[in-house]
Amino acid sequence: MKKQVVRISILQSSKVAAALYAFMGLFYSLIGIPMILFGNTEIRIMGVIYLFMPILMAGIGFVFFCLFTAIYNLVAGWIGGFEVEVLDIP
């Protein structure tokens, strides 16, 4: 049975995307900590940027995912949304 996604909730999906981007940004923080502790001045500045990467990634991810879902909803209204096949399991 085919189903079609015709609308995506902009705010809710963007909050989920922001949380996922923040989680991915934690890996940058793990890289930034040694840079701050052991680097010279230039490396320490970059380490501070890496340390705040979860916040930066979450904010930028939220904004761009809002744009993506708004554009998707607009285009899906014109030409249809993603089609997925689902199976009813008894």
Secondary structure as GFF3:
##gff-version 3
##sequence-region A 1 90
A	DSSP	beta_strand	2	5	.	.	.	ID=ss1
A	DSSP	alpha_helix	10	38	.	.	.	ID=ss2
A	DSSP	alpha_helix	41	51	.	.	.	ID=ss3
A	DSSP	alpha_helix	53	79	.	.	.	ID=ss4
A	DSSP	beta_strand	82	85	.	.	.	ID=ss5
###
